[in-house]
Amino acid sequence: RKLMYHFFDRFLFITVPRIRDFRGFDLTSFDTSGNYTIGLRDQSVFSEIDYDKAEGLGGLDITFVVMAKKKSDCVTLFELFDFPFRKNR
């Protein structure tokens, strides 16, 4: 639990600002259970990666699993964490 919040915080405030041409995440990436999946084309936005040791940099998917009964509850939770959704809803 503590590691998840640490990852979430670092992702929002360190990693996301390093994403080139970032304009916000899409609200349609929630599934029916409220889990949110993000696809990144380039994992080099993570400052923890040592590029000299990486054999190849590719993309990755990140899924945030949320225990909620409705998708709208998950959206509200993410908004309370100031998750950067696209403004053109």
N, C-alpha and C positions, 0 to 999 in steps of 0.2 A: 504494500500500500504506500509506504513512504517513498520507495523508489519510483513508483508510478507518478506521484505528484512531482518528484524531482525531475523526471524525464519530461513531463508535461510542461513544467515551468521553463526548463531549458529549451524545449522545442519552441514554445511561443515567443520567448524573449531573446533567444540567441540564434536559433536555427532559422526560423521563419524570416527574420529580416535579411538573411543571406540568400534567400531564394530570388533568383534573377527575375525581373519583371513581375513580381508578385502583386496580385490585385485582389487577393482574398480567396478563401476556400469556398467551394460550392456547397450549398445546402442540400443538393440532391444526393450527396454521398452518404446519407444516412440510410441504413437498411430498415426493414419494418420493425426490428427490435430496438432500434435507436442506436445501434453501433455505428461508429463513424470511421470510414476508411479514406485515407489520403494516399495518393500515388505521387511519388517524387521521381522525377527523371534522373536526378543526379544526387547521389548520396554524399557528394563532397561538400554539401552545405552544412554538414555536421562537423563542428570544429574538433571533435575528438578523433577524427580519422587521420591517421598518419599516411599521407599520400605516398611516401617513399616505400612503405611496407605493403600497400594495397596492390594486389595483382591486377586489378581492373576495377574501375569505378563505374557502377551502373545505377539503375534505379532501384527503388524499393517501395513497398506498401507498408503503411502504418495503420493499424486498426485500434481505435479506442473503444473498448467494450464497456458499456454503461448498463447498470442494472436499473431499468425503468420500465414502466408498463406502456408508455406512449412515446412516440417519436417527438411530440411537441415538448414533453418534459426534458428530453435530452437536448433539444435545441436550446431551451431556456437555460439549462445547466451550462452548456458551452458558452452561451452569451454572457452568463454571470462571471465566467472566467475570462471574459474579454477575448474570446476566440475570434479571429479575424475572418468573418464570413464576407462574401461579396455583398456589396450594398444594393445591387440591382435585383432584388427579390421580386 
